[in-house]
Amino acid sequence: MTTSTVHDRIVEACVLFLIVFTPFAFGTVEPWSEAVAEIVILGMVVTWLIGNLRNWELRFELPAGWLPAALFLALLAFQAV
């Protein structure tokens, strides 16, 4: 089991915020609602990069089911054309 760092907890909190906030915000047609989600996502990426580069370790791990998910998304993109 790995220990959770402050950076990991911040990213997890941002994910939970986005899961709750974006369905409500995208119901509106105002640009601020999309801007809030985009700014939070940018903050998550920056926090993740700072946390990994601070340890001189930039590792990207794919989850176990990434191949079926990628193939499904490719099928959706193909059908949209």
N, CA, C and O atoms as CSV, one atom per row, in Angstrom:
chain,resi,resn,atom,element,x,y,z
A,1,MET,N,N,0.845,-1.171,0.000
A,1,MET,CA,C,0.000,0.000,0.000
A,1,MET,C,C,0.895,1.239,0.000
A,1,MET,O,O,1.838,1.331,0.786
A,2,THR,N,N,0.599,2.172,-0.869
A,2,THR,CA,C,1.386,3.388,-0.932
A,2,THR,C,C,0.756,4.455,-0.050
A,2,THR,O,O,-0.452,4.466,0.185
A,3,THR,N,N,1.604,5.341,0.425
A,3,THR,CA,C,1.089,6.429,1.246
A,3,THR,C,C,0.573,7.539,0.352
A,3,THR,O,O,1.122,7.791,-0.721
A,4,SER,N,N,-0.462,8.186,0.789
A,4,SER,CA,C,-1.081,9.254,0.020
A,4,SER,C,C,-0.415,10.578,0.377
A,4,SER,O,O,-0.280,10.919,1.552
A,5,THR,N,N,-0.002,11.318,-0.642
A,5,THR,CA,C,0.620,12.612,-0.411
A,5,THR,C,C,-0.438,13.707,-0.468
A,5,THR,O,O,-1.595,13.464,-0.808
A,6,VAL,N,N,-0.015,14.897,-0.130
A,6,VAL,CA,C,-0.924,16.043,-0.174
A,6,VAL,C,C,-1.390,16.278,-1.602
A,6,VAL,O,O,-2.552,16.612,-1.834
A,7,HIS,N,N,-0.482,16.103,-2.561
A,7,HIS,CA,C,-0.839,16.310,-3.961
A,7,HIS,C,C,-1.911,15.317,-4.407
A,7,HIS,O,O,-2.842,15.681,-5.125
A,8,ASP,N,N,-1.776,14.070,-3.979
A,8,ASP,CA,C,-2.777,13.063,-4.337
A,8,ASP,C,C,-4.142,13.399,-3.745
A,8,ASP,O,O,-5.170,13.230,-4.401
A,9,ARG,N,N,-4.146,13.872,-2.512
A,9,ARG,CA,C,-5.416,14.219,-1.873
A,9,ARG,C,C,-6.078,15.422,-2.538
A,9,ARG,O,O,-7.303,15.486,-2.642
A,10,ILE,N,N,-5.261,16.375,-2.988
A,10,ILE,CA,C,-5.816,17.540,-3.686
A,10,ILE,C,C,-6.457,17.110,-4.998
A,10,ILE,O,O,-7.550,17.566,-5.335
A,11,VAL,N,N,-5.780,16.232,-5.740
A,11,VAL,CA,C,-6.330,15.755,-7.011
A,11,VAL,C,C,-7.621,14.980,-6.770
A,11,VAL,O,O,-8.587,15.155,-7.512
A,12,GLU,N,N,-7.655,14.134,-5.755
A,12,GLU,CA,C,-8.874,13.386,-5.444
A,12,GLU,C,C,-10.017,14.319,-5.051
A,12,GLU,O,O,-11.160,14.096,-5.450
A,13,ALA,N,N,-9.722,15.353,-4.280
A,13,ALA,CA,C,-10.763,16.308,-3.893
A,13,ALA,C,C,-11.292,17.048,-5.115
A,13,ALA,O,O,-12.489,17.317,-5.209
A,14,CYS,N,N,-10.405,17.378,-6.050
A,14,CYS,CA,C,-10.842,18.059,-7.271
A,14,CYS,C,C,-11.723,17.147,-8.123
A,14,CYS,O,O,-12.696,17.607,-8.720
A,15,VAL,N,N,-11.390,15.873,-8.182
A,15,VAL,CA,C,-12.215,14.926,-8.941
A,15,VAL,C,C,-13.607,14.836,-8.322
A,15,VAL,O,O,-14.608,14.859,-9.037
A,16,LEU,N,N,-13.672,14.735,-7.007
A,16,LEU,CA,C,-14.978,14.681,-6.346
A,16,LEU,C,C,-15.763,15.967,-6.571
A,16,LEU,O,O,-16.977,15.923,-6.775
A,17,PHE,N,N,-15.083,17.116,-6.537
A,17,PHE,CA,C,-15.752,18.385,-6.806
A,17,PHE,C,C,-16.321,18.401,-8.216
A,17,PHE,O,O,-17.456,18.830,-8.427
A,18,LEU,N,N,-15.533,17.932,-9.185
A,18,LEU,CA,C,-16.005,17.932,-10.571
A,18,LEU,C,C,-17.183,16.984,-10.770
A,18,LEU,O,O,-18.098,17.286,-11.536
A,19,ILE,N,N,-17.167,15.843,-10.088
A,19,ILE,CA,C,-18.271,14.892,-10.214
A,19,ILE,C,C,-19.575,15.512,-9.715
A,19,ILE,O,O,-20.637,15.270,-10.289
A,20,VAL,N,N,-19.499,16.301,-8.661
A,20,VAL,CA,C,-20.701,16.924,-8.108
A,20,VAL,C,C,-21.064,18.202,-8.858
A,20,VAL,O,O,-22.241,18.437,-9.130
A,21,PHE,N,N,-20.076,19.034,-9.198
A,21,PHE,CA,C,-20.341,20.369,-9.724
A,21,PHE,C,C,-20.744,20.377,-11.189
A,21,PHE,O,O,-21.677,21.089,-11.559
A,22,THR,N,N,-20.072,19.613,-12.026
A,22,THR,CA,C,-20.285,19.751,-13.470
A,22,THR,C,C,-21.697,19.397,-13.940
A,22,THR,O,O,-22.186,20.067,-14.850
A,23,PRO,N,N,-22.383,18.401,-13.394
A,23,PRO,CA,C,-23.760,18.190,-13.873
A,23,PRO,C,C,-24.666,19.390,-13.617
A,23,PRO,O,O,-25.532,19.701,-14.435
A,24,PHE,N,N,-24.472,20.057,-12.498
A,24,PHE,CA,C,-25.273,21.247,-12.211
A,24,PHE,C,C,-24.845,22.421,-13.075
A,24,PHE,O,O,-25.687,23.165,-13.579
A,25,ALA,N,N,-23.550,22.589,-13.247
A,25,ALA,CA,C,-23.044,23.750,-13.979
A,25,ALA,C,C,-23.345,23.661,-15.466
A,25,ALA,O,O,-23.643,24.682,-16.087
A,26,PHE,N,N,-23.279,22.485,-16.052
A,26,PHE,CA,C,-23.522,22.370,-17.481
A,26,PHE,C,C,-25.004,22.459,-17.821
A,26,PHE,O,O,-25.366,22.469,-18.997
A,27,GLY,N,N,-25.855,22.522,-16.824
A,27,GLY,CA,C,-27.260,22.780,-17.077
A,27,GLY,C,C,-27.505,24.233,-17.447
A,27,GLY,O,O,-28.534,24.569,-18.032
A,28,THR,N,N,-26.561,25.085,-17.107
A,28,THR,CA,C,-26.665,26.495,-17.483
A,28,THR,C,C,-25.975,26.699,-18.820
A,28,THR,O,O,-25.251,25.825,-19.298
A,29,VAL,N,N,-26.204,27.852,-19.413
A,29,VAL,CA,C,-25.578,28.140,-20.706
A,29,VAL,C,C,-24.532,29.242,-20.579
A,29,VAL,O,O,-24.073,29.782,-21.585
A,30,GLU,N,N,-24.161,29.570,-19.371
A,30,GLU,CA,C,-23.184,30.625,-19.147
A,30,GLU,C,C,-21.762,30.082,-19.316
A,30,GLU,O,O,-21.490,28.937,-18.958
A,31,PRO,N,N,-20.862,30.897,-19.857
A,31,PRO,CA,C,-19.475,30.453,-20.053
A,31,PRO,C,C,-18.727,30.203,-18.746
A,31,PRO,O,O,-17.763,29.439,-18.733
A,32,TRP,N,N,-19.146,30.826,-17.656
A,32,TRP,CA,C,-18.425,30.639,-16.406
A,32,TRP,C,C,-18.505,29.200,-15.923
A,32,TRP,O,O,-17.582,28.707,-15.274
A,33,SER,N,N,-19.608,28.525,-16.238
A,33,SER,CA,C,-19.768,27.155,-15.750
A,33,SER,C,C,-18.738,26.223,-16.375
A,33,SER,O,O,-18.186,25.358,-15.696
A,34,GLU,N,N,-18.481,26.399,-17.662
A,34,GLU,CA,C,-17.445,25.595,-18.307
A,34,GLU,C,C,-16.062,26.041,-17.870
A,34,GLU,O,O,-15.160,25.214,-17.734
A,35,ALA,N,N,-15.882,27.332,-17.647
A,35,ALA,CA,C,-14.575,27.854,-17.242
A,35,ALA,C,C,-14.159,27.310,-15.878
A,35,ALA,O,O,-12.983,27.017,-15.665
A,36,VAL,N,N,-15.103,27.173,-14.959
A,36,VAL,CA,C,-14.777,26.641,-13.635
A,36,VAL,C,C,-14.266,25.212,-13.756
A,36,VAL,O,O,-13.261,24.862,-13.136
A,37,ALA,N,N,-14.936,24.391,-14.537
A,37,ALA,CA,C,-14.500,23.006,-14.714
A,37,ALA,C,C,-13.129,22.951,-15.373
A,37,ALA,O,O,-12.285,22.150,-14.971
A,38,GLU,N,N,-12.893,23.785,-16.374
A,38,GLU,CA,C,-11.603,23.782,-17.060
A,38,GLU,C,C,-10.478,24.251,-16.146
A,38,GLU,O,O,-9.372,23.711,-16.197
A,39,ILE,N,N,-10.748,25.245,-15.315
A,39,ILE,CA,C,-9.721,25.737,-14.390
A,39,ILE,C,C,-9.396,24.683,-13.337
A,39,ILE,O,O,-8.232,24.513,-12.974
A,40,VAL,N,N,-10.407,23.976,-12.842
A,40,VAL,CA,C,-10.163,22.917,-11.860
A,40,VAL,C,C,-9.348,21.794,-12.496
A,40,VAL,O,O,-8.444,21.254,-11.858
A,41,ILE,N,N,-9.650,21.435,-13.736
A,41,ILE,CA,C,-8.886,20.390,-14.425
A,41,ILE,C,C,-7.446,20.834,-14.634
A,41,ILE,O,O,-6.524,20.041,-14.446
A,42,LEU,N,N,-7.238,22.087,-15.020
A,42,LEU,CA,C,-5.879,22.605,-15.168
A,42,LEU,C,C,-5.137,22.561,-13.837
A,42,LEU,O,O,-3.962,22.196,-13.791
A,43,GLY,N,N,-5.814,22.928,-12.763
A,43,GLY,CA,C,-5.197,22.847,-11.442
A,43,GLY,C,C,-4.835,21.427,-11.053
A,43,GLY,O,O,-3.804,21.196,-10.422
A,44,MET,N,N,-5.685,20.466,-11.431
A,44,MET,CA,C,-5.379,19.066,-11.147
A,44,MET,C,C,-4.129,18.618,-11.883
A,44,MET,O,O,-3.281,17.936,-11.307
A,45,VAL,N,N,-4.004,18.995,-13.149
A,45,VAL,CA,C,-2.839,18.596,-13.941
A,45,VAL,C,C,-1.572,19.219,-13.374
A,45,VAL,O,O,-0.550,18.545,-13.245
A,46,VAL,N,N,-1.635,20.496,-13.036
A,46,VAL,CA,C,-0.460,21.175,-12.480
A,46,VAL,C,C,-0.073,20.559,-11.137
A,46,VAL,O,O,1.112,20.347,-10.876
A,47,THR,N,N,-1.048,20.271,-10.291
A,47,THR,CA,C,-0.768,19.650,-8.997
A,47,THR,C,C,-0.153,18.270,-9.172
A,47,THR,O,O,0.783,17.912,-8.458
A,48,TRP,N,N,-0.669,17.497,-10.113
A,48,TRP,CA,C,-0.126,16.166,-10.374
A,48,TRP,C,C,1.312,16.254,-10.870
A,48,TRP,O,O,2.169,15.482,-10.440
A,49,LEU,N,N,1.575,17.198,-11.779
A,49,LEU,CA,C,2.935,17.367,-12.288
A,49,LEU,C,C,3.895,17.806,-11.190
A,49,LEU,O,O,5.004,17.282,-11.092
A,50,ILE,N,N,3.483,18.754,-10.373
A,50,ILE,CA,C,4.352,19.216,-9.286
A,50,ILE,C,C,4.641,18.079,-8.320
A,50,ILE,O,O,5.781,17.906,-7.890
A,51,GLY,N,N,3.627,17.309,-7.978
A,51,GLY,CA,C,3.825,16.192,-7.057
A,51,GLY,C,C,4.768,15.143,-7.600
A,51,GLY,O,O,5.576,14.593,-6.851
A,52,ASN,N,N,4.683,14.852,-8.894
A,52,ASN,CA,C,5.556,13.836,-9.473
A,52,ASN,C,C,6.956,14.362,-9.746
A,52,ASN,O,O,7.934,13.646,-9.536
A,53,LEU,N,N,7.065,15.581,-10.202
A,53,LEU,CA,C,8.385,16.131,-10.484
A,53,LEU,C,C,9.145,16.475,-9.209
A,53,LEU,O,O,10.375,16.539,-9.213
A,54,ARG,N,N,8.427,16.691,-8.134
A,54,ARG,CA,C,9.090,16.956,-6.858
A,54,ARG,C,C,9.892,15.741,-6.405
A,54,ARG,O,O,10.938,15.889,-5.773
A,55,ASN,N,N,9.417,14.561,-6.719
A,55,ASN,CA,C,10.116,13.320,-6.374
A,55,ASN,C,C,10.998,12.832,-7.513
A,55,ASN,O,O,11.559,11.739,-7.431
A,56,TRP,N,N,11.131,13.628,-8.582
A,56,TRP,CA,C,11.872,13.238,-9.783
A,56,TRP,C,C,11.342,11.928,-10.339
A,56,TRP,O,O,12.105,11.068,-10.779
A,57,GLU,N,N,10.036,11.794,-10.311
A,57,GLU,CA,C,9.414,10.561,-10.768
A,57,GLU,C,C,8.167,10.922,-11.556
A,57,GLU,O,O,7.154,11.325,-10.984
A,58,LEU,N,N,8.249,10.776,-12.859
A,58,LEU,CA,C,7.094,11.051,-13.709
A,58,LEU,C,C,6.627,9.716,-14.276
A,58,LEU,O,O,7.161,9.225,-15.270
A,59,ARG,N,N,5.623,9.140,-13.626
A,59,ARG,CA,C,5.144,7.813,-14.005
A,59,ARG,C,C,3.655,7.903,-14.281
A,59,ARG,O,O,2.888,8.473,-13.504
A,60,PHE,N,N,3.274,7.337,-15.388
A,60,PHE,CA,C,1.866,7.318,-15.780
A,60,PHE,C,C,1.443,5.868,-15.867
A,60,PHE,O,O,1.933,5.128,-16.720
A,61,GLU,N,N,0.539,5.450,-14.996
A,61,GLU,CA,C,0.099,4.059,-14.962
A,61,GLU,C,C,-1.297,3.949,-15.559
A,61,GLU,O,O,-2.214,4.673,-15.171
A,62,LEU,N,N,-1.439,3.050,-16.492
A,62,LEU,CA,C,-2.743,2.810,-17.101
A,62,LEU,C,C,-3.517,1.801,-16.260
A,62,LEU,O,O,-2.931,0.843,-15.757
A,63,PRO,N,N,-4.818,2.000,-16.100
A,63,PRO,CA,C,-5.608,1.028,-15.346
A,63,PRO,C,C,-5.739,-0.285,-16.112
A,63,PRO,O,O,-5.384,-0.370,-17.287
A,64,ALA,N,N,-6.245,-1.289,-15.441
A,64,ALA,CA,C,-6.305,-2.626,-16.026
A,64,ALA,C,C,-7.182,-2.689,-17.272
A,64,ALA,O,O,-6.846,-3.418,-18.205
A,65,GLY,N,N,-8.275,-1.965,-17.323
A,65,GLY,CA,C,-9.199,-2.065,-18.448
A,65,GLY,C,C,-9.038,-0.976,-19.481
A,65,GLY,O,O,-10.014,-0.589,-20.124
A,66,TRP,N,N,-7.836,-0.472,-19.657
A,66,TRP,CA,C,-7.647,0.658,-20.577
A,66,TRP,C,C,-7.831,0.254,-22.033
A,66,TRP,O,O,-8.336,1.056,-22.819
A,67,LEU,N,N,-7.446,-0.943,-22.421
A,67,LEU,CA,C,-7.550,-1.340,-23.827
A,67,LEU,C,C,-9.009,-1.465,-24.278
A,67,LEU,O,O,-9.356,-0.901,-25.315
A,68,PRO,N,N,-9.881,-2.175,-23.551
A,68,PRO,CA,C,-11.283,-2.208,-23.981
A,68,PRO,C,C,-11.928,-0.823,-23.990
A,68,PRO,O,O,-12.733,-0.523,-24.871
A,69,ALA,N,N,-11.584,0.017,-23.023
A,69,ALA,CA,C,-12.146,1.368,-22.987
A,69,ALA,C,C,-11.674,2.180,-24.186
A,69,ALA,O,O,-12.461,2.915,-24.782
A,70,ALA,N,N,-10.406,2.058,-24.543
A,70,ALA,CA,C,-9.878,2.790,-25.697
A,70,ALA,C,C,-10.516,2.298,-26.992
A,70,ALA,O,O,-10.827,3.099,-27.874
A,71,LEU,N,N,-10.711,0.991,-27.113
A,71,LEU,CA,C,-11.356,0.457,-28.310
A,71,LEU,C,C,-12.816,0.908,-28.401
A,71,LEU,O,O,-13.311,1.200,-29.489
A,72,PHE,N,N,-13.495,0.963,-27.269
A,72,PHE,CA,C,-14.879,1.435,-27.256
A,72,PHE,C,C,-14.956,2.902,-27.667
A,72,PHE,O,O,-15.831,3.281,-28.446
A,73,LEU,N,N,-14.048,3.729,-27.151
A,73,LEU,CA,C,-14.027,5.141,-27.536
A,73,LEU,C,C,-13.688,5.309,-29.010
A,73,LEU,O,O,-14.216,6.204,-29.670
A,74,ALA,N,N,-12.811,4.457,-29.532
A,74,ALA,CA,C,-12.495,4.513,-30.959
A,74,ALA,C,C,-13.725,4.148,-31.788
A,74,ALA,O,O,-13.976,4.760,-32.827
A,75,LEU,N,N,-14.489,3.159,-31.339
A,75,LEU,CA,C,-15.722,2.789,-32.026
A,75,LEU,C,C,-16.723,3.947,-32.010
A,75,LEU,O,O,-17.367,4.226,-33.022
A,76,LEU,N,N,-16.854,4.615,-30.875
A,76,LEU,CA,C,-17.753,5.764,-30.794
A,76,LEU,C,C,-17.312,6.881,-31.731
A,76,LEU,O,O,-18.142,7.496,-32.401
A,77,ALA,N,N,-16.020,7.142,-31.779
A,77,ALA,CA,C,-15.512,8.191,-32.667
A,77,ALA,C,C,-15.731,7.815,-34.124
A,77,ALA,O,O,-16.058,8.669,-34.948
A,78,PHE,N,N,-15.550,6.535,-34.442
A,78,PHE,CA,C,-15.750,6.075,-35.815
A,78,PHE,C,C,-17.215,6.212,-36.228
A,78,PHE,O,O,-17.502,6.596,-37.362
A,79,GLN,N,N,-18.139,5.906,-35.325
A,79,GLN,CA,C,-19.560,5.997,-35.640
A,79,GLN,C,C,-20.044,7.442,-35.713
A,79,GLN,O,O,-21.054,7.724,-36.357
A,80,ALA,N,N,-19.342,8.343,-35.068
A,80,ALA,CA,C,-19.740,9.750,-35.087
A,80,ALA,C,C,-19.400,10.422,-36.407
A,80,ALA,O,O,-19.937,11.482,-36.729
A,81,VAL,N,N,-18.514,9.808,-37.165
A,81,VAL,CA,C,-18.097,10.421,-38.441
A,81,VAL,C,C,-19.072,10.112,-39.536
A,81,VAL,O,O,-18.881,10.544,-40.672
